[in-house]
Amino acid sequence: MKNRASFDTQVDQLAHLSKAIGHPARISILLFLTEAGPSTCQAVVDKLPYSQSTVSGHLQKLKDEGYVKMKLHRTSSIYSVDKDRITELHRLVQSVFKIGGEKKQLSLF
């Protein structure tokens, strides 16, 4: 029986952050919020081909994982992209895959 591999901390972080955006609807929601700016759940529903419950669930997952911030405004919740989280994801991809700076061959085995 093989021992379970111990992964680098950055690899673990990248896997976790990637899983959170591993659904096309979540990426579509992030792209919409990036282009449109802070928006309500209903604004997302009005522009994307997803039901209110689907958008709400995906927004909750994105919020839980730090990709989206939420502010209460009167009776509505306003969602916006947390650009720091996107920057963190970008930095991890660059670091793990050695993109930018010195090029090294990726060793998988």
Biopython code that builds the backbone (N, CA, C, O; Angstrom):
import numpy as np
from Bio.PDB.StructureBuilder import StructureBuilder

atoms = [
    (1, "MET", "N", (0.849, -1.179, 0.000)),
    (1, "MET", "CA", (0.000, 0.000, 0.000)),
    (1, "MET", "C", (0.889, 1.235, 0.000)),
    (1, "MET", "O", (1.840, 1.321, 0.778)),
    (2, "LYS", "N", (0.584, 2.184, -0.866)),
    (2, "LYS", "CA", (1.368, 3.408, -0.958)),
    (2, "LYS", "C", (1.018, 4.353, 0.176)),
    (2, "LYS", "O", (-0.129, 4.429, 0.617)),
    (3, "ASN", "N", (2.041, 5.076, 0.641)),
    (3, "ASN", "CA", (1.793, 6.121, 1.626)),
    (3, "ASN", "C", (1.173, 7.307, 0.927)),
    (3, "ASN", "O", (1.494, 7.610, -0.222)),
    (4, "ARG", "N", (0.303, 7.957, 1.615)),
    (4, "ARG", "CA", (-0.326, 9.149, 1.061)),
    (4, "ARG", "C", (0.709, 10.267, 0.985)),
    (4, "ARG", "O", (1.416, 10.539, 1.955)),
    (5, "ALA", "N", (0.787, 10.903, -0.166)),
    (5, "ALA", "CA", (1.772, 11.959, -0.364)),
    (5, "ALA", "C", (1.469, 13.151, 0.531)),
    (5, "ALA", "O", (0.314, 13.509, 0.761)),
    (6, "SER", "N", (2.516, 13.737, 1.016)),
    (6, "SER", "CA", (2.388, 14.966, 1.786)),
    (6, "SER", "C", (2.622, 16.124, 0.830)),
    (6, "SER", "O", (3.695, 16.239, 0.238)),
    (7, "PHE", "N", (1.637, 16.965, 0.681)),
    (7, "PHE", "CA", (1.728, 18.045, -0.282)),
    (7, "PHE", "C", (2.270, 19.312, 0.349)),
    (7, "PHE", "O", (2.081, 19.568, 1.538)),
    (8, "ASP", "N", (2.935, 20.082, -0.456)),
    (8, "ASP", "CA", (3.438, 21.391, -0.080)),
    (8, "ASP", "C", (2.263, 22.272, 0.343)),
    (8, "ASP", "O", (1.159, 22.138, -0.185)),
    (9, "THR", "N", (2.501, 23.160, 1.283)),
    (9, "THR", "CA", (1.456, 24.062, 1.772)),
    (9, "THR", "C", (0.852, 24.876, 0.637)),
    (9, "THR", "O", (-0.367, 25.044, 0.579)),
    (10, "GLN", "N", (1.687, 25.385, -0.269)),
    (10, "GLN", "CA", (1.174, 26.176, -1.384)),
    (10, "GLN", "C", (0.297, 25.333, -2.305)),
    (10, "GLN", "O", (-0.705, 25.823, -2.824)),
    (11, "VAL", "N", (0.663, 24.083, -2.508)),
    (11, "VAL", "CA", (-0.146, 23.187, -3.337)),
    (11, "VAL", "C", (-1.505, 22.968, -2.677)),
    (11, "VAL", "O", (-2.535, 22.991, -3.350)),
    (12, "ASP", "N", (-1.507, 22.757, -1.370)),
    (12, "ASP", "CA", (-2.772, 22.599, -0.637)),
    (12, "ASP", "C", (-3.640, 23.851, -0.756)),
    (12, "ASP", "O", (-4.844, 23.762, -0.997)),
    (13, "GLN", "N", (-3.018, 25.019, -0.584)),
    (13, "GLN", "CA", (-3.765, 26.281, -0.685)),
    (13, "GLN", "C", (-4.345, 26.457, -2.088)),
    (13, "GLN", "O", (-5.501, 26.848, -2.247)),
    (14, "LEU", "N", (-3.532, 26.165, -3.101)),
    (14, "LEU", "CA", (-3.997, 26.307, -4.481)),
    (14, "LEU", "C", (-5.158, 25.360, -4.760)),
    (14, "LEU", "O", (-6.134, 25.747, -5.402)),
    (15, "ALA", "N", (-5.058, 24.133, -4.285)),
    (15, "ALA", "CA", (-6.143, 23.166, -4.484)),
    (15, "ALA", "C", (-7.432, 23.651, -3.825)),
    (15, "ALA", "O", (-8.512, 23.551, -4.407)),
    (16, "HIS", "N", (-7.310, 24.172, -2.618)),
    (16, "HIS", "CA", (-8.488, 24.663, -1.891)),
    (16, "HIS", "C", (-9.130, 25.850, -2.611)),
    (16, "HIS", "O", (-10.346, 25.888, -2.802)),
    (17, "LEU", "N", (-8.300, 26.817, -3.008)),
    (17, "LEU", "CA", (-8.837, 27.992, -3.709)),
    (17, "LEU", "C", (-9.421, 27.621, -5.061)),
    (17, "LEU", "O", (-10.425, 28.198, -5.480)),
    (18, "SER", "N", (-8.812, 26.671, -5.744)),
    (18, "SER", "CA", (-9.311, 26.241, -7.055)),
    (18, "SER", "C", (-10.637, 25.519, -6.934)),
    (18, "SER", "O", (-11.521, 25.692, -7.773)),
    (19, "LYS", "N", (-10.780, 24.713, -5.897)),
    (19, "LYS", "CA", (-12.031, 23.978, -5.697)),
    (19, "LYS", "C", (-13.206, 24.944, -5.535)),
    (19, "LYS", "O", (-14.309, 24.691, -6.020)),
    (20, "ALA", "N", (-12.949, 26.043, -4.849)),
    (20, "ALA", "CA", (-14.016, 27.016, -4.599)),
    (20, "ALA", "C", (-14.537, 27.654, -5.887)),
    (20, "ALA", "O", (-15.693, 28.074, -5.944)),
    (21, "ILE", "N", (-13.703, 27.730, -6.913)),
    (21, "ILE", "CA", (-14.162, 28.304, -8.190)),
    (21, "ILE", "C", (-14.266, 27.224, -9.270)),
    (21, "ILE", "O", (-14.267, 27.523, -10.464)),
    (22, "GLY", "N", (-14.354, 25.976, -8.835)),
    (22, "GLY", "CA", (-14.374, 24.853, -9.753)),
    (22, "GLY", "C", (-15.718, 24.571, -10.404)),
    (22, "GLY", "O", (-15.962, 23.447, -10.841)),
    (23, "HIS", "N", (-16.576, 25.541, -10.478)),
    (23, "HIS", "CA", (-17.878, 25.375, -11.139)),
    (23, "HIS", "C", (-18.061, 26.535, -12.106)),
    (23, "HIS", "O", (-17.821, 27.686, -11.744)),
    (24, "PRO", "N", (-18.481, 26.246, -13.329)),
    (24, "PRO", "CA", (-18.646, 27.325, -14.319)),
    (24, "PRO", "C", (-19.566, 28.458, -13.862)),
    (24, "PRO", "O", (-19.341, 29.616, -14.213)),
    (25, "ALA", "N", (-20.586, 28.137, -13.091)),
    (25, "ALA", "CA", (-21.498, 29.185, -12.617)),
    (25, "ALA", "C", (-20.775, 30.151, -11.683)),
    (25, "ALA", "O", (-21.022, 31.356, -11.724)),
    (26, "ARG", "N", (-19.888, 29.631, -10.845)),
    (26, "ARG", "CA", (-19.153, 30.511, -9.926)),
    (26, "ARG", "C", (-18.204, 31.426, -10.682)),
    (26, "ARG", "O", (-18.062, 32.602, -10.347)),
    (27, "ILE", "N", (-17.561, 30.884, -11.695)),
    (27, "ILE", "CA", (-16.675, 31.723, -12.508)),
    (27, "ILE", "C", (-17.501, 32.774, -13.237)),
    (27, "ILE", "O", (-17.090, 33.931, -13.316)),
    (28, "SER", "N", (-18.650, 32.393, -13.767)),
    (28, "SER", "CA", (-19.531, 33.354, -14.453)),
    (28, "SER", "C", (-19.986, 34.459, -13.505)),
    (28, "SER", "O", (-20.040, 35.628, -13.887)),
    (29, "ILE", "N", (-20.307, 34.092, -12.289)),
    (29, "ILE", "CA", (-20.732, 35.082, -11.295)),
    (29, "ILE", "C", (-19.588, 36.032, -10.972)),
    (29, "ILE", "O", (-19.790, 37.244, -10.900)),
    (30, "LEU", "N", (-18.383, 35.490, -10.776)),
    (30, "LEU", "CA", (-17.219, 36.348, -10.514)),
    (30, "LEU", "C", (-16.944, 37.291, -11.678)),
    (30, "LEU", "O", (-16.643, 38.466, -11.468)),
    (31, "LEU", "N", (-17.045, 36.783, -12.903)),
    (31, "LEU", "CA", (-16.834, 37.634, -14.081)),
    (31, "LEU", "C", (-17.894, 38.729, -14.148)),
    (31, "LEU", "O", (-17.581, 39.885, -14.436)),
    (32, "PHE", "N", (-19.144, 38.366, -13.884)),
    (32, "PHE", "CA", (-20.216, 39.368, -13.887)),
    (32, "PHE", "C", (-19.946, 40.457, -12.860)),
    (32, "PHE", "O", (-20.036, 41.646, -13.167)),
    (33, "LEU", "N", (-19.614, 40.046, -11.633)),
    (33, "LEU", "CA", (-19.364, 41.026, -10.569)),
    (33, "LEU", "C", (-18.140, 41.891, -10.872)),
    (33, "LEU", "O", (-18.106, 43.068, -10.512)),
    (34, "THR", "N", (-17.149, 41.319, -11.524)),
    (34, "THR", "CA", (-15.964, 42.084, -11.907)),
    (34, "THR", "C", (-16.328, 43.162, -12.920)),
    (34, "THR", "O", (-15.867, 44.299, -12.822)),
    (35, "GLU", "N", (-17.151, 42.799, -13.887)),
    (35, "GLU", "CA", (-17.548, 43.749, -14.936)),
    (35, "GLU", "C", (-18.601, 44.746, -14.457)),
    (35, "GLU", "O", (-18.509, 45.938, -14.749)),
    (36, "ALA", "N", (-19.589, 44.264, -13.731)),
    (36, "ALA", "CA", (-20.721, 45.111, -13.332)),
    (36, "ALA", "C", (-20.451, 45.902, -12.056)),
    (36, "ALA", "O", (-21.063, 46.943, -11.819)),
    (37, "GLY", "N", (-19.536, 45.402, -11.244)),
    (37, "GLY", "CA", (-19.310, 46.036, -9.948)),
    (37, "GLY", "C", (-20.278, 45.481, -8.921)),
    (37, "GLY", "O", (-21.010, 44.533, -9.206)),
    (38, "PRO", "N", (-20.289, 46.061, -7.727)),
    (38, "PRO", "CA", (-21.153, 45.567, -6.655)),
    (38, "PRO", "C", (-22.602, 45.425, -7.113)),
    (38, "PRO", "O", (-23.170, 46.343, -7.704)),
    (39, "SER", "N", (-23.190, 44.261, -6.833)),
    (39, "SER", "CA", (-24.525, 43.943, -7.329)),
    (39, "SER", "C", (-25.294, 43.091, -6.325)),
    (39, "SER", "O", (-24.714, 42.432, -5.462)),
    (40, "THR", "N", (-26.596, 43.123, -6.462)),
    (40, "THR", "CA", (-27.452, 42.253, -5.659)),
    (40, "THR", "C", (-27.522, 40.875, -6.302)),
    (40, "THR", "O", (-27.153, 40.695, -7.463)),
    (41, "CYS", "N", (-27.994, 39.920, -5.540)),
    (41, "CYS", "CA", (-28.221, 38.584, -6.082)),
    (41, "CYS", "C", (-29.198, 38.660, -7.258)),
    (41, "CYS", "O", (-29.016, 37.978, -8.266)),
    (42, "GLN", "N", (-30.221, 39.480, -7.126)),
    (42, "GLN", "CA", (-31.221, 39.604, -8.194)),
    (42, "GLN", "C", (-30.604, 40.149, -9.477)),
    (42, "GLN", "O", (-30.988, 39.721, -10.565)),
    (43, "ALA", "N", (-29.660, 41.080, -9.377)),
    (43, "ALA", "CA", (-28.990, 41.608, -10.566)),
    (43, "ALA", "C", (-28.217, 40.501, -11.278)),
    (43, "ALA", "O", (-28.187, 40.451, -12.508)),
    (44, "VAL", "N", (-27.597, 39.618, -10.507)),
    (44, "VAL", "CA", (-26.879, 38.489, -11.098)),
    (44, "VAL", "C", (-27.874, 37.558, -11.785)),
    (44, "VAL", "O", (-27.638, 37.120, -12.911)),
    (45, "VAL", "N", (-28.976, 37.258, -11.118)),
    (45, "VAL", "CA", (-30.013, 36.388, -11.681)),
    (45, "VAL", "C", (-30.555, 36.977, -12.981)),
    (45, "VAL", "O", (-30.809, 36.245, -13.938)),
    (46, "ASP", "N", (-30.732, 38.295, -13.017)),
    (46, "ASP", "CA", (-31.281, 38.952, -14.209)),
    (46, "ASP", "C", (-30.344, 38.863, -15.411)),
    (46, "ASP", "O", (-30.804, 38.905, -16.552)),
    (47, "LYS", "N", (-29.047, 38.740, -15.173)),
    (47, "LYS", "CA", (-28.076, 38.748, -16.274)),
    (47, "LYS", "C", (-27.538, 37.378, -16.648)),
    (47, "LYS", "O", (-27.058, 37.193, -17.766)),
    (48, "LEU", "N", (-27.608, 36.417, -15.743)),
    (48, "LEU", "CA", (-27.058, 35.093, -16.011)),
    (48, "LEU", "C", (-28.174, 34.058, -16.093)),
    (48, "LEU", "O", (-29.244, 34.262, -15.519)),
    (49, "PRO", "N", (-27.945, 32.956, -16.794)),
    (49, "PRO", "CA", (-29.010, 31.953, -16.993)),
    (49, "PRO", "C", (-29.150, 30.957, -15.840)),
    (49, "PRO", "O", (-29.210, 29.746, -16.057)),
    (50, "TYR", "N", (-29.202, 31.478, -14.623)),
    (50, "TYR", "CA", (-29.329, 30.614, -13.450)),
    (50, "TYR", "C", (-30.499, 31.080, -12.598)),
    (50, "TYR", "O", (-30.855, 32.259, -12.593)),
    (51, "SER", "N", (-31.086, 30.141, -11.883)),
    (51, "SER", "CA", (-32.201, 30.484, -10.998)),
    (51, "SER", "C", (-31.695, 31.248, -9.781)),
    (51, "SER", "O", (-30.496, 31.277, -9.500)),
    (52, "GLN", "N", (-32.621, 31.858, -9.075)),
    (52, "GLN", "CA", (-32.274, 32.626, -7.881)),
    (52, "GLN", "C", (-31.623, 31.725, -6.840)),
    (52, "GLN", "O", (-30.643, 32.122, -6.208)),
    (53, "SER", "N", (-32.147, 30.533, -6.656)),
    (53, "SER", "CA", (-31.590, 29.637, -5.638)),
    (53, "SER", "C", (-30.182, 29.171, -6.017)),
    (53, "SER", "O", (-29.322, 29.011, -5.150)),
    (54, "THR", "N", (-29.954, 28.956, -7.306)),
    (54, "THR", "CA", (-28.622, 28.555, -7.772)),
    (54, "THR", "C", (-27.615, 29.674, -7.544)),
    (54, "THR", "O", (-26.527, 29.439, -7.019)),
    (55, "VAL", "N", (-27.977, 30.883, -7.937)),
    (55, "VAL", "CA", (-27.074, 32.032, -7.756)),
    (55, "VAL", "C", (-26.813, 32.258, -6.275)),
    (55, "VAL", "O", (-25.674, 32.487, -5.869)),
    (56, "SER", "N", (-27.854, 32.194, -5.479)),
    (56, "SER", "CA", (-27.714, 32.403, -4.043)),
    (56, "SER", "C", (-26.752, 31.387, -3.426)),
    (56, "SER", "O", (-25.890, 31.751, -2.625)),
    (57, "GLY", "N", (-26.898, 30.131, -3.794)),
    (57, "GLY", "CA", (-26.020, 29.084, -3.281)),
    (57, "GLY", "C", (-24.565, 29.290, -3.693)),
    (57, "GLY", "O", (-23.649, 29.123, -2.887)),
    (58, "HIS", "N", (-24.366, 29.655, -4.957)),
    (58, "HIS", "CA", (-23.002, 29.885, -5.434)),
    (58, "HIS", "C", (-22.396, 31.142, -4.811)),
    (58, "HIS", "O", (-21.207, 31.164, -4.494)),
    (59, "LEU", "N", (-23.190, 32.168, -4.636)),
    (59, "LEU", "CA", (-22.687, 33.369, -3.958)),
    (59, "LEU", "C", (-22.270, 33.041, -2.525)),
    (59, "LEU", "O", (-21.260, 33.547, -2.037)),
    (60, "GLN", "N", (-23.040, 32.205, -1.862)),
    (60, "GLN", "CA", (-22.702, 31.811, -0.489)),
    (60, "GLN", "C", (-21.370, 31.064, -0.463)),
    (60, "GLN", "O", (-20.529, 31.323, 0.398)),
    (61, "LYS", "N", (-21.177, 30.145, -1.399)),
    (61, "LYS", "CA", (-19.915, 29.399, -1.467)),
    (61, "LYS", "C", (-18.749, 30.351, -1.756)),
    (61, "LYS", "O", (-17.696, 30.246, -1.126)),
    (62, "LEU", "N", (-18.928, 31.270, -2.696)),
    (62, "LEU", "CA", (-17.881, 32.239, -3.011)),
    (62, "LEU", "C", (-17.585, 33.137, -1.818)),
    (62, "LEU", "O", (-16.432, 33.489, -1.570)),
    (63, "LYS", "N", (-18.613, 33.503, -1.092)),
    (63, "LYS", "CA", (-18.443, 34.335, 0.115)),
    (63, "LYS", "C", (-17.701, 33.546, 1.194)),
    (63, "LYS", "O", (-16.775, 34.063, 1.818)),
    (64, "ASP", "N", (-18.102, 32.312, 1.408)),
    (64, "ASP", "CA", (-17.465, 31.468, 2.424)),
    (64, "ASP", "C", (-15.973, 31.281, 2.149)),
    (64, "ASP", "O", (-15.174, 31.192, 3.081)),
    (65, "GLU", "N", (-15.604, 31.222, 0.884)),
    (65, "GLU", "CA", (-14.205, 30.994, 0.503)),
    (65, "GLU", "C", (-13.433, 32.285, 0.272)),
    (65, "GLU", "O", (-12.262, 32.253, -0.107)),
    (66, "GLY", "N", (-14.088, 33.423, 0.500)),
    (66, "GLY", "CA", (-13.390, 34.707, 0.449)),
    (66, "GLY", "C", (-13.274, 35.351, -0.912)),
    (66, "GLY", "O", (-12.578, 36.356, -1.055)),
    (67, "TYR", "N", (-13.932, 34.807, -1.913)),
    (67, "TYR", "CA", (-13.881, 35.400, -3.249)),
    (67, "TYR", "C", (-14.822, 36.586, -3.391)),
    (67, "TYR", "O", (-14.612, 37.466, -4.226)),
    (68, "VAL", "N", (-15.851, 36.599, -2.572)),
    (68, "VAL", "CA", (-16.878, 37.629, -2.657)),
    (68, "VAL", "C", (-17.090, 38.237, -1.274)),
    (68, "VAL", "O", (-17.097, 37.541, -0.259)),
    (69, "LYS", "N", (-17.262, 39.561, -1.268)),
    (69, "LYS", "CA", (-17.619, 40.270, -0.037)),
    (69, "LYS", "C", (-19.107, 40.600, -0.115)),
    (69, "LYS", "O", (-19.666, 40.756, -1.201)),
    (70, "MET", "N", (-19.730, 40.703, 1.042)),
    (70, "MET", "CA", (-21.144, 41.054, 1.084)),
    (70, "MET", "C", (-21.338, 42.191, 2.079)),
    (70, "MET", "O", (-20.803, 42.174, 3.188)),
    (71, "LYS", "N", (-22.122, 43.182, 1.650)),
    (71, "LYS", "CA", (-22.503, 44.282, 2.533)),
    (71, "LYS", "C", (-24.016, 44.369, 2.539)),
    (71, "LYS", "O", (-24.671, 44.201, 1.510)),
    (72, "LEU", "N", (-24.551, 44.631, 3.699)),
    (72, "LEU", "CA", (-25.993, 44.831, 3.799)),
    (72, "LEU", "C", (-26.301, 46.285, 3.492)),
    (72, "LEU", "O", (-25.643, 47.196, 3.994)),
    (73, "HIS", "N", (-27.313, 46.484, 2.658)),
    (73, "HIS", "CA", (-27.776, 47.831, 2.333)),
    (73, "HIS", "C", (-29.296, 47.812, 2.383)),
    (73, "HIS", "O", (-29.959, 47.272, 1.498)),
    (74, "ARG", "N", (-29.822, 48.403, 3.419)),
    (74, "ARG", "CA", (-31.271, 48.380, 3.681)),
    (74, "ARG", "C", (-31.746, 46.938, 3.741)),
    (74, "ARG", "O", (-31.361, 46.199, 4.648)),
    (75, "THR", "N", (-32.578, 46.526, 2.789)),
    (75, "THR", "CA", (-33.104, 45.162, 2.809)),
    (75, "THR", "C", (-32.387, 44.246, 1.818)),
    (75, "THR", "O", (-32.814, 43.110, 1.609)),
    (76, "SER", "N", (-31.311, 44.722, 1.212)),
    (76, "SER", "CA", (-30.597, 43.935, 0.207)),
    (76, "SER", "C", (-29.174, 43.613, 0.648)),
    (76, "SER", "O", (-28.591, 44.296, 1.490)),
    (77, "SER", "N", (-28.644, 42.570, 0.062)),
    (77, "SER", "CA", (-27.233, 42.229, 0.217)),
    (77, "SER", "C", (-26.539, 42.603, -1.085)),
    (77, "SER", "O", (-27.004, 42.258, -2.171)),
    (78, "ILE", "N", (-25.432, 43.308, -0.965)),
    (78, "ILE", "CA", (-24.668, 43.738, -2.132)),
    (78, "ILE", "C", (-23.377, 42.924, -2.160)),
    (78, "ILE", "O", (-22.638, 42.887, -1.177)),
    (79, "TYR", "N", (-23.113, 42.277, -3.284)),
    (79, "TYR", "CA", (-21.944, 41.420, -3.429)),
    (79, "TYR", "C", (-20.919, 42.087, -4.335)),
    (79, "TYR", "O", (-21.263, 42.755, -5.310)),
    (80, "SER", "N", (-19.637, 41.886, -3.984)),
    (80, "SER", "CA", (-18.542, 42.390, -4.817)),
    (80, "SER", "C", (-17.381, 41.408, -4.739)),
    (80, "SER", "O", (-17.259, 40.648, -3.779)),
    (81, "VAL", "N", (-16.539, 41.434, -5.752)),
    (81, "VAL", "CA", (-15.382, 40.542, -5.807)),
    (81, "VAL", "C", (-14.311, 41.041, -4.847)),
    (81, "VAL", "O", (-14.020, 42.235, -4.793)),
    (82, "ASP", "N", (-13.737, 40.129, -4.103)),
    (82, "ASP", "CA", (-12.594, 40.458, -3.249)),
    (82, "ASP", "C", (-11.338, 40.281, -4.104)),
    (82, "ASP", "O", (-10.850, 39.166, -4.290)),
    (83, "LYS", "N", (-10.831, 41.386, -4.613)),
    (83, "LYS", "CA", (-9.693, 41.337, -5.534)),
    (83, "LYS", "C", (-8.432, 40.809, -4.858)),
    (83, "LYS", "O", (-7.551, 40.272, -5.530)),
    (84, "ASP", "N", (-8.335, 40.953, -3.549)),
    (84, "ASP", "CA", (-7.181, 40.402, -2.832)),
    (84, "ASP", "C", (-7.150, 38.877, -2.936)),
    (84, "ASP", "O", (-6.077, 38.281, -3.039)),
    (85, "ARG", "N", (-8.326, 38.248, -2.911)),
    (85, "ARG", "CA", (-8.398, 36.790, -3.016)),
    (85, "ARG", "C", (-8.002, 36.338, -4.421)),
    (85, "ARG", "O", (-7.309, 35.334, -4.585)),
    (86, "ILE", "N", (-8.446, 37.085, -5.426)),
    (86, "ILE", "CA", (-8.077, 36.764, -6.811)),
    (86, "ILE", "C", (-6.566, 36.928, -6.981)),
    (86, "ILE", "O", (-5.920, 36.110, -7.636)),
    (87, "THR", "N", (-6.009, 37.975, -6.396)),
    (87, "THR", "CA", (-4.565, 38.197, -6.448)),
    (87, "THR", "C", (-3.825, 37.053, -5.762)),
    (87, "THR", "O", (-2.789, 36.602, -6.250)),
    (88, "GLU", "N", (-4.354, 36.583, -4.633)),
    (88, "GLU", "CA", (-3.740, 35.454, -3.927)),
    (88, "GLU", "C", (-3.736, 34.199, -4.799)),
    (88, "GLU", "O", (-2.733, 33.489, -4.872)),
    (89, "LEU", "N", (-4.863, 33.932, -5.458)),
    (89, "LEU", "CA", (-4.951, 32.784, -6.364)),
    (89, "LEU", "C", (-3.923, 32.919, -7.478)),
    (89, "LEU", "O", (-3.222, 31.958, -7.796)),
    (90, "HIS", "N", (-3.829, 34.090, -8.066)),
    (90, "HIS", "CA", (-2.881, 34.349, -9.147)),
    (90, "HIS", "C", (-1.444, 34.112, -8.670)),
    (90, "HIS", "O", (-0.652, 33.472, -9.363)),
    (91, "ARG", "N", (-1.122, 34.623, -7.508)),
    (91, "ARG", "CA", (0.221, 34.457, -6.943)),
    (91, "ARG", "C", (0.540, 32.984, -6.709)),
    (91, "ARG", "O", (1.647, 32.533, -7.003)),
    (92, "LEU", "N", (-0.421, 32.240, -6.186)),
    (92, "LEU", "CA", (-0.203, 30.813, -5.937)),
    (92, "LEU", "C", (0.004, 30.034, -7.227)),
    (92, "LEU", "O", (0.872, 29.164, -7.293)),
    (93, "VAL", "N", (-0.782, 30.336, -8.250)),
    (93, "VAL", "CA", (-0.611, 29.662, -9.547)),
    (93, "VAL", "C", (0.793, 29.935, -10.078)),
    (93, "VAL", "O", (1.480, 29.021, -10.535)),
    (94, "GLN", "N", (1.210, 31.185, -10.016)),
    (94, "GLN", "CA", (2.548, 31.537, -10.485)),
    (94, "GLN", "C", (3.630, 30.814, -9.686)),
    (94, "GLN", "O", (4.595, 30.314, -10.263)),
    (95, "SER", "N", (3.477, 30.758, -8.387)),
    (95, "SER", "CA", (4.476, 30.144, -7.526)),
    (95, "SER", "C", (4.540, 28.628, -7.705)),
    (95, "SER", "O", (5.621, 28.064, -7.873)),
    (96, "VAL", "N", (3.398, 27.980, -7.670)),
    (96, "VAL", "CA", (3.353, 26.522, -7.759)),
    (96, "VAL", "C", (3.855, 26.043, -9.123)),
    (96, "VAL", "O", (4.584, 25.054, -9.207)),
    (97, "PHE", "N", (3.465, 26.745, -10.191)),
    (97, "PHE", "CA", (3.849, 26.322, -11.533)),
    (97, "PHE", "C", (5.098, 27.022, -12.049)),
    (97, "PHE", "O", (5.472, 26.876, -13.212)),
    (98, "LYS", "N", (5.739, 27.788, -11.164)),
    (98, "LYS", "CA", (6.999, 28.478, -11.509)),
    (98, "LYS", "C", (6.846, 29.336, -12.762)),
    (98, "LYS", "O", (7.664, 29.275, -13.680)),
    (99, "ILE", "N", (5.790, 30.128, -12.777)),
    (99, "ILE", "CA", (5.518, 31.034, -13.892)),
    (99, "ILE", "C", (6.066, 32.402, -13.528)),
    (99, "ILE", "O", (5.813, 32.905, -12.433)),
    (100, "GLY", "N", (6.806, 32.995, -14.429)),
    (100, "GLY", "CA", (7.428, 34.284, -14.146)),
    (100, "GLY", "C", (8.720, 34.047, -13.394)),
    (100, "GLY", "O", (8.822, 33.111, -12.601)),
    (101, "GLY", "N", (9.689, 34.876, -13.637)),
    (101, "GLY", "CA", (10.980, 34.672, -12.983)),
    (101, "GLY", "C", (11.691, 33.495, -13.601)),
    (101, "GLY", "O", (11.522, 33.203, -14.785)),
    (102, "GLU", "N", (12.486, 32.820, -12.796)),
    (102, "GLU", "CA", (13.282, 31.697, -13.282)),
    (102, "GLU", "C", (12.386, 30.520, -13.653)),
    (102, "GLU", "O", (11.532, 30.106, -12.869)),
    (103, "LYS", "N", (12.590, 29.987, -14.853)),
    (103, "LYS", "CA", (11.809, 28.847, -15.323)),
    (103, "LYS", "C", (12.433, 27.552, -14.827)),
    (103, "LYS", "O", (13.638, 27.346, -14.977)),
    (104, "LYS", "N", (11.638, 26.694, -14.249)),
    (104, "LYS", "CA", (12.084, 25.386, -13.817)),
    (104, "LYS", "C", (11.138, 24.343, -14.394)),
    (104, "LYS", "O", (9.948, 24.601, -14.577)),
    (105, "GLN", "N", (11.664, 23.192, -14.672)),
    (105, "GLN", "CA", (10.817, 22.120, -15.184)),
    (105, "GLN", "C", (9.969, 21.594, -14.036)),
    (105, "GLN", "O", (10.481, 21.323, -12.950)),
    (106, "LEU", "N", (8.673, 21.451, -14.280)),
    (106, "LEU", "CA", (7.758, 20.934, -13.281)),
    (106, "LEU", "C", (7.949, 19.434, -13.154)),
    (106, "LEU", "O", (7.825, 18.707, -14.140)),
    (107, "SER", "N", (8.245, 18.975, -11.978)),
    (107, "SER", "CA", (8.456, 17.558, -11.733)),
    (107, "SER", "C", (7.228, 16.995, -11.021)),
    (107, "SER", "O", (6.914, 17.383, -9.896)),
    (108, "LEU", "N", (6.558, 16.097, -11.680)),
    (108, "LEU", "CA", (5.363, 15.507, -11.093)),
    (108, "LEU", "C", (5.655, 14.176, -10.408)),
    (108, "LEU", "O", (4.831, 13.693, -9.630)),
    (109, "PHE", "N", (6.787, 13.588, -10.676)),
    (109, "PHE", "CA", (7.093, 12.269, -10.115)),
    (109, "PHE", "C", (8.449, 12.273, -9.453)),
    (109, "PHE", "O", (8.880, 11.249, -8.923)),
]
sb = StructureBuilder()
sb.init_structure("model")
sb.init_model(0)
sb.init_chain("A")
sb.init_seg("    ")
for serial, (resi, resn, name, xyz) in enumerate(atoms, 1):
    if name == "N":
        sb.init_residue(resn, " ", resi, " ")
    sb.init_atom(name, np.array(xyz, "f"), 0.0, 1.0, " ", f" {name:<3s}", serial, name[0])
structure = sb.get_structure()
